[in-house]
């Protein structure tokens, strides 16, 4: 039991908010794995007894005390947020750290901003690691601001989303980590650093001093730490660039799987696809989101695809009305995984060919056409996973996207099973992050979303092997099912130079080998990403 200082049988070093919970198993949000653990550190919600920056700095001290306890006890440590990942990237056989109660967010004092900062300092926000995307959306909305990009929903913590490269579908902006311009990393029991790019200065050294951190400006270190897989210590604070609130005209509709659609995919140009009549008059000069879904149970390939496009438009607070939404349903920006979560329990299992018409009707219901005007806060929200689902994200050059989808169609057509399965493409601007899986200039992400069964895993593995066989270069989303990865394949897909650069950055920021050891886990060690 914890003592009055938040300690628990010697396992922690908290000063009041943190305590240790004895647990022995973690399964994650989607029940995608079972991980035996030694227990979990948890923080109580801040009740506002101190000034926010004092509360933040107190949390830093507690987090560093937890690092010290794990080093002393020889126990590995992994910080996690909403446990959204379907891989074991965020877990460890040692101790977990639940950060979801660490939800402070700050405006940045103008006098601490570097005069050379090229952006609008009034739109900078310093955000604590446990903030969910939903909480961040609400906080920014109150100030008339918005995040720049989002995944398909809002349940992840910001730290977890950027650490695994959560990508969304903002193909002119990029994955979620692209909004990050500064990181406060706790890299040991006695060291923390505030890290930003030297080529893009943001803050003065005084800001780092105010949070007790060493100030480092280094592009190589920053790009490595941006998608860190939880291995660079504890991300406590994140400096993000926001933008003024904007609205999106979002249209979901069916379109024949024809030459026009294939050309739009190959060029990553949604303007090549004609819109349905009710949306033809909207401005199309600022395309934002482009996504195409296929239900392979309608045919391989099916006659039609489900297209989701979003175009930027002005936000008018006087006239804006959020679209209605049943919180028990996937949000308007739902991914195939959201839909699979909604279907679990409504379709028979195991599935056979006699049940395909029922499955197709349910998919059509979840992917019903719509034309809505909404802000990010109201579009990307609300996954309600109800059972064991499994997702895989395969990043590739956009020029190979049609070919890759045809590979998936062929394999499904030749299989002897019927799967509740959605195949889709999302398109994302490439990242500067050293190990960001959206590493191609424009990355097409082939999403494969289904229920979690041996047949699903076999299908995914067969697709990976065939993509390899036909020479399509691809990466795999770190936070989704990715059992195809090996140390050799990681080096092949990112280059040995990039992997060595990432490992060297990790060693530079965490010079103490004992600290590096506690932030290793089976996932990174198994991929050659633990030094």
Secondary structure, 3 states (H helix, E strand, C coil): CECCCCCECCCCCCCCCEEEECCCEECCCCCCCCEECCEEEEECCCCCCCCHHHHHHHHHHHHHHHHHHHHHHCCCEEEECCCCCCCCCCCCCCEEEECCCCCCEEECCHHHECCCCCCCHHHEEEEECCCEHHHHHHHHHCCCEECCCCCCCCCCEHHHHHHHCCCCCECCCCCHHHHEEEEEEEEECCEEEEEECCCCCCECHHHHHHCCCEEEECHHHHHHHHCCCCCCCEEEEEEEECEECCEEEEEEEEEECCHHHHHHHHHCCHHHCCCCHHHCCCCCCCEEEEEEEECHHHCCCCCEEEEEEEEEECCCCCCCCCCCCCCCCCCCCCCHHHHHHHHCCCCCCCCCHHHHHHHHHHHHHHCCCEEEEECHHHHCCCCCCCCCEEEEEEEEEHHHHHHHHHHHHHHHHHCCCCCCEEEEEEEEECCCCCCCCCCCCEEEEEEEEEECCHHHHHHHHHHHHHHHHCCCCEEECCCCCCCCCCHHHHHHHHCHHHHHHHHHHHHHHCCCHHHHHHCCCHHHHHCCCCC
